[in-house]
Amino acid sequence: MDDDMRRRRIRVRAWRRGMREMDILLGRFVDARIEALPAEALDELETLLDLPDDAVYRWLSGAEPPPAEHDTPLLQQIIAFHHHDGPIH
C-alpha cells in the first residue's frame, strides 16, 4: 500500500474510533499533521490506532503515563498538539 493510501485509511480510522473524545483527539491531530509524517510515524500511528480507546485516552488526557513501549515521539507529538498553556484565541 502506498503512503497516500495509508494516509487516507489512517484519516478514516482516526475519525471513527467509537469514542467521540478519541475521534476529536486523534482526528484533529491527523487532519493537521498527517501529510508531514514520515513512513515510520505512519507505522507508529497505525499501531496506536489498533490499541483500545480507553487506554489511549488515559495516556492522552494525562490520567496515566503511557507504557514504555507506546511512549513514542509520535504519542508525545499528539499530546503536545492538544496541550495549551494559555488561551488559544
N, C-alpha and C positions, 0 to 999 in steps of 0.2 A: 504494500500500500504506500503510495507517495505521501509526502508531508502535507500537501494541500488537502488530500482526502482525510488524513489523520486529524488535521486541524478542524475540519467540518464535523467530523464524528465527535471529537472532544467537545466542541461547542454545544452540540446537541445534548451530549451526556451531562455536561456541566449545568445546563438549564433544566434538566429533567431528572433530578436526583430523587424525588419522592418526599423530600423535606424542604418546605419553602425557604427556610433560612439558609439551607445549603445551596439551593438554586441561586439565591441572591449572592451569597459569598463567593461561590465558585464561578457562577455565570458572569458576574461583573468583572472579576479578575480575568477570566478567559477572553471576554469581549475586548478588554482593554489591552491585553498583553500577548495574546496567542500568536500573532504574526511575527513577533520578535523573538519568540522562544526557539532555541536550537533543538535539534532532534533528541538530544539527551534529556532536556527538560520535558519534552513531549512524553518520553518514556516514563519519567517520574510522575507526570500529571496523570497519565493513564493508570499507573499503579495507585495513585491517590483516589482516582475515581472508582476503583474496584473495592475500596475499603468501605466499611459500614459508615453511614452518615453520622450516627450518633457519636462515634469515636472521633471522626474528623472534626465534627462541630465542637466537641470539647477542646480539641487542640487549637482550633482557630479562635475560639472565644476566650482562651486562656484559663479555662476551668481545670485543665490538666495539661501537663507538659507532654509533648509527643514522645513516643518511644524512640530510642536512638536510631533504629533502622528507618524510621519515617521522618526524622528531623533533618530534612534535606534543605539545601539552599532554596529550592523552589517553594517548599512549605513556608519558609521564612519570608520569601517574597510575597506570598499570599497574605500572611499575617500582617506584614508591613503595609501592604496595599490598603488594608481596611483599618489601620491604626492612625488616629489623628490626635495630635497633642493639643490642638486648639480648634476654633471654629473653622468649618470648611467653606464658608461663604466669604 
